[in-house]
Amino acid sequence: MKYSLLFCLLLPFSLLARKEGQEQLDSLVTALPALKSDTNKVKVLCAISFLNYQYDPERGIKYGNEAMALAKAIDWKRGMARACNAIGANWQVVGDYKKSIEYILRSMQINESIKDKKGIAENLGNLALIYSYEGNSAMSLQYLFRALLLFEELGDKGGIATQYINIGAVYDEQN
């Protein structure tokens, strides 16, 4: 009963957020053809890829691959890492956790090579979610605590809060 009430209370906010996300996605897709083939275009392609995981993950994978190709062409490693992470997020929604892990690990390797601690922390958090979906709480918690340490080191309050929420959710699933 309490979950039904919570669902009814949160549904309008969820629908509003989804509509706003679709509007943002449409706006980015419309702007894409006018962009030069540079780092900004890679960022927009990655944003489109990430936003698509909610609506059309197959399309998100397509945009992620476009971002990866452009990032490689201009030799922008941070863009390659973002593209791999976006592709991994879309594979996660499709339910192909093996491919998702593969892309997120590739992203993490690139982030490690360029010493992008925030990128590494985000990768760790994403890996934790996949292991949680697979029912591997121990592995999920291991990655969440590693991500938490990096976010604390960076002073990233949003990242810290997200990891604590996810840690609590994993512990709650165990009960």
Contacts in CASP RR format, 6 or more apart in sequence:
PFRMAT RR
TARGET T0000
AUTHOR 0000-0000-0000
METHOD contacts of the structure
MODEL  1
MKYSLLFCLLLPFSLLARKEGQEQLDSLVTALPALKSDTNKVKVLCAISF
LNYQYDPERGIKYGNEAMALAKAIDWKRGMARACNAIGANWQVVGDYKKS
IEYILRSMQINESIKDKKGIAENLGNLALIYSYEGNSAMSLQYLFRALLL
FEELGDKGGIATQYINIGAVYDEQN
18 54 0 8 1.000
21 51 0 8 1.000
21 54 0 8 1.000
22 55 0 8 1.000
24 51 0 8 1.000
25 48 0 8 1.000
25 51 0 8 1.000
25 52 0 8 1.000
25 55 0 8 1.000
28 44 0 8 1.000
28 47 0 8 1.000
28 48 0 8 1.000
28 51 0 8 1.000
29 48 0 8 1.000
31 44 0 8 1.000
32 41 0 8 1.000
32 44 0 8 1.000
32 45 0 8 1.000
32 48 0 8 1.000
35 41 0 8 1.000
35 44 0 8 1.000
37 70 0 8 1.000
37 73 0 8 1.000
37 74 0 8 1.000
38 74 0 8 1.000
39 74 0 8 1.000
39 76 0 8 1.000
39 79 0 8 1.000
41 70 0 8 1.000
42 67 0 8 1.000
42 70 0 8 1.000
42 71 0 8 1.000
42 74 0 8 1.000
42 76 0 8 1.000
42 79 0 8 1.000
42 82 0 8 1.000
42 83 0 8 1.000
43 79 0 8 1.000
43 82 0 8 1.000
45 63 0 8 1.000
45 64 0 8 1.000
45 66 0 8 1.000
45 67 0 8 1.000
45 70 0 8 1.000
45 83 0 8 1.000
46 63 0 8 1.000
46 64 0 8 1.000
46 67 0 8 1.000
46 79 0 8 1.000
46 82 0 8 1.000
46 83 0 8 1.000
46 85 0 8 1.000
46 86 0 8 1.000
48 60 0 8 1.000
48 63 0 8 1.000
48 64 0 8 1.000
49 60 0 8 1.000
49 61 0 8 1.000
49 63 0 8 1.000
49 64 0 8 1.000
49 67 0 8 1.000
49 83 0 8 1.000
49 86 0 8 1.000
49 87 0 8 1.000
49 89 0 8 1.000
49 90 0 8 1.000
50 60 0 8 1.000
50 86 0 8 1.000
50 89 0 8 1.000
52 59 0 8 1.000
52 60 0 8 1.000
52 63 0 8 1.000
52 90 0 8 1.000
53 60 0 8 1.000
53 86 0 8 1.000
53 89 0 8 1.000
53 90 0 8 1.000
53 92 0 8 1.000
53 93 0 8 1.000
54 93 0 8 1.000
57 90 0 8 1.000
57 91 0 8 1.000
57 93 0 8 1.000
57 94 0 8 1.000
58 90 0 8 1.000
58 94 0 8 1.000
60 86 0 8 1.000
60 87 0 8 1.000
60 90 0 8 1.000
61 87 0 8 1.000
61 90 0 8 1.000
61 91 0 8 1.000
61 94 0 8 1.000
63 86 0 8 1.000
64 83 0 8 1.000
64 86 0 8 1.000
64 87 0 8 1.000
64 90 0 8 1.000
65 83 0 8 1.000
65 87 0 8 1.000
67 79 0 8 1.000
67 82 0 8 1.000
67 83 0 8 1.000
67 86 0 8 1.000
68 80 0 8 1.000
68 83 0 8 1.000
68 84 0 8 1.000
68 87 0 8 1.000
71 77 0 8 1.000
71 79 0 8 1.000
71 80 0 8 1.000
71 82 0 8 1.000
71 83 0 8 1.000
72 80 0 8 1.000
77 110 0 8 1.000
77 113 0 8 1.000
77 114 0 8 1.000
78 110 0 8 1.000
78 114 0 8 1.000
78 116 0 8 1.000
80 107 0 8 1.000
80 110 0 8 1.000
81 107 0 8 1.000
81 108 0 8 1.000
81 110 0 8 1.000
81 111 0 8 1.000
81 114 0 8 1.000
81 116 0 8 1.000
81 119 0 8 1.000
82 107 0 8 1.000
83 107 0 8 1.000
84 103 0 8 1.000
84 104 0 8 1.000
84 106 0 8 1.000
84 107 0 8 1.000
84 110 0 8 1.000
85 103 0 8 1.000
85 104 0 8 1.000
85 107 0 8 1.000
85 119 0 8 1.000
85 122 0 8 1.000
85 123 0 8 1.000
85 126 0 8 1.000
87 103 0 8 1.000
88 99 0 8 1.000
88 100 0 8 1.000
88 102 0 8 1.000
88 103 0 8 1.000
88 104 0 8 1.000
88 107 0 8 1.000
88 126 0 8 1.000
89 100 0 8 1.000
89 126 0 8 1.000
91 97 0 8 1.000
91 99 0 8 1.000
91 100 0 8 1.000
91 103 0 8 1.000
92 100 0 8 1.000
92 126 0 8 1.000
92 129 0 8 1.000
92 130 0 8 1.000
92 133 0 8 1.000
97 130 0 8 1.000
97 133 0 8 1.000
97 134 0 8 1.000
100 130 0 8 1.000
101 127 0 8 1.000
101 130 0 8 1.000
104 123 0 8 1.000
104 126 0 8 1.000
104 127 0 8 1.000
104 130 0 8 1.000
105 123 0 8 1.000
105 127 0 8 1.000
107 119 0 8 1.000
107 123 0 8 1.000
108 119 0 8 1.000
108 120 0 8 1.000
108 123 0 8 1.000
108 124 0 8 1.000
108 127 0 8 1.000
111 117 0 8 1.000
111 119 0 8 1.000
111 120 0 8 1.000
111 123 0 8 1.000
112 120 0 8 1.000
117 150 0 8 1.000
117 153 0 8 1.000
117 154 0 8 1.000
118 150 0 8 1.000
118 151 0 8 1.000
118 154 0 8 1.000
118 156 0 8 1.000
120 150 0 8 1.000
121 147 0 8 1.000
121 150 0 8 1.000
121 151 0 8 1.000
121 154 0 8 1.000
121 156 0 8 1.000
121 159 0 8 1.000
122 147 0 8 1.000
124 143 0 8 1.000
124 144 0 8 1.000
124 146 0 8 1.000
124 147 0 8 1.000
124 150 0 8 1.000
125 143 0 8 1.000
125 144 0 8 1.000
125 147 0 8 1.000
125 163 0 8 1.000
125 166 0 8 1.000
127 143 0 8 1.000
128 139 0 8 1.000
128 140 0 8 1.000
128 141 0 8 1.000
128 142 0 8 1.000
128 143 0 8 1.000
128 144 0 8 1.000
128 147 0 8 1.000
128 166 0 8 1.000
128 170 0 8 1.000
129 140 0 8 1.000
129 166 0 8 1.000
131 137 0 8 1.000
131 139 0 8 1.000
131 140 0 8 1.000
131 143 0 8 1.000
132 140 0 8 1.000
132 166 0 8 1.000
132 169 0 8 1.000
132 170 0 8 1.000
132 173 0 8 1.000
135 173 0 8 1.000
137 170 0 8 1.000
137 173 0 8 1.000
137 174 0 8 1.000
140 170 0 8 1.000
141 167 0 8 1.000
141 170 0 8 1.000
141 171 0 8 1.000
144 163 0 8 1.000
144 166 0 8 1.000
144 167 0 8 1.000
144 170 0 8 1.000
145 163 0 8 1.000
145 167 0 8 1.000
147 159 0 8 1.000
147 163 0 8 1.000
148 160 0 8 1.000
148 163 0 8 1.000
148 164 0 8 1.000
148 167 0 8 1.000
151 158 0 8 1.000
151 159 0 8 1.000
151 160 0 8 1.000
151 162 0 8 1.000
151 163 0 8 1.000
152 160 0 8 1.000
END
